[in-house]
């Protein structure tokens, strides 16, 4: 993967017509980050396993998120002809690249949650 910004096409995420804006919108969604995290931690999961791992997600929202990630080429869905049908989800190579980035964000969140909580407390106190 070429990470040199000078080598990239002239994309501009701040331009509302730029397709990269849609990608960042998808990546920034709450459930996307959590599904990618779950599939980074456990590379192959069935729907019910994913739903258990991602606390609070509804069946409908998980289905929508997985479909969107599959459409964007980040998740693959494999159906096995068993009774009942077995469906497994995993990150594609592209999804694994995203997973590494999400891991960096997760590490940052763990390292800085206390500072964020302190800032929230100070903000709320100043407004009370």
Beta strands, then each sheet from edge to edge (+ up, - down):
strand 1: 45-46
strand 2: 75-80
strand 3: 86-91
sheet 1: 1+ 3- 2+
end
